[in-house]
Amino acid sequence: MATYSGNYDLEERTAKFGENIIEICKKINANTITRPLLNQFVRSATSIGANYMEANGASSKKDFRNKNFICKKESQETKHWLRMIKIASKENEEEILMLLKEANELTLIFNKITQTLDKKN
């Protein structure tokens, strides 16, 4: 699993986060409990980067702000799924805690972007 040094641009950072999510999901045994959690988890976590890519191609400042707000929401949702998966997959707890830290940092970053854009309007 890649670590985050903070030196990545946000596009790269969100892509690496999604890649790391996919890698951890491959390690978790799919069963009746984990299967729905993993499905939701992959969707929310990988959509952070996808929405950030869309934000970078936004057609207006309002569109850019809205896409960044979606990134924040998806980051928050990902934190929830990480918490659930941590309970369901104790053997991967250390990696999950690292991902939880990164999801929290992404949430803070996208929250700050959104707040800054709101202040400018």
N, C-alpha and C positions, 0 to 999 in steps of 0.2 A: 504494500500500500504506500502510495506517495505521501509525503508529508508536505505541509504547507509552510513555506518560509515567509509568506507575505510579499514575495518579490514578483509573483505572477500578476499579470494584468487580470482584471476581473473576468474577462472572457475566458482566459486560460484557466483561471482558478475555478470557475463554475463548471467548466468542462472536466477538469481533473476530479472535482468533487463527484460529478456524475459517474465518471469511470470507476472511482473508488467504491461508490454505491453498488455498481454492477458487480464488482469483484467480491465484495462482502456477501452479496446475495447469492453468489455461486457457492459459497462455503456453507450456507445455512440449509439444513435439511428441510425440504418442503414437506409439510404435513398439514393436517386439517387446521391447525392453529396458525402456522407460519405462512401458508400459501396466500391467504387474503392480506395479511400484513405486508408481505413482500411485494405484492401487486401494487398496493397503495403507495408503499414506500418508494418503489422505483419510479412510479409516475410523478409523485411530488418532487422527489430529489432531482431527477433528470430534467424536469421542466424548468428548473431554476435557470440553467444555462440556456435552454431554448428560448425562454422569455427574455433573457438578457440579450441574446443575439437579435431578437425582434426589436428590443428597445434601441439597439444601436442602428437599426434601420428604420426607426420611427419616422412617420410622415409629419409630425408636429411635436412641439414641446409637451403638449397635453398627452399625446400618444406615448412619448418617451417616459413621462411621469407615470402613466398608468401601467406600462409594462414593468417598470421598476417596482411599483407597488405590488404587482402580481408576483414578482421575484421574492419580495419580502414575505408575502402570504405563503408562498410555496416553501420557503425556508422555515417558516414557523410550523407549517404542517409536517415537514420532514422531521423536525425535532420531536413532534408527537410520535410519529411512527418509529423513530429511533428508540424512544423510551419503551415502546411496546415490544420492539424486537429484542431489546436488551433483556427483557424479562423472558422472552420466548427462546432465546439463544444465548444462554449463559457462557458457553464456550468461546464466544466471540466478543465478550464484554469489553476487553481492552480496545479493540479496533472500533467498536461501536462508540465508545466514549470519545475517541479521537474524532470520529465523524460528527458526533453531537457537538463537540467544541467548534468544529468548522461550520456546522449548520447555524450555530448561535452567532458566530462572527459574520457569516453572510447575512443573517437577519439584521444585525446591527448596521452593516454596511448599506444594505438596501433601505433600511429605515432612515438612515442619515441622508441618503440621496433624495429620497422622497420628501423629507422635511426641508431640505435645502431648496428643492424646486418649489415647494409650497410657499416658502418665505419670499421667493423671488416674484411670486404672482400677486 
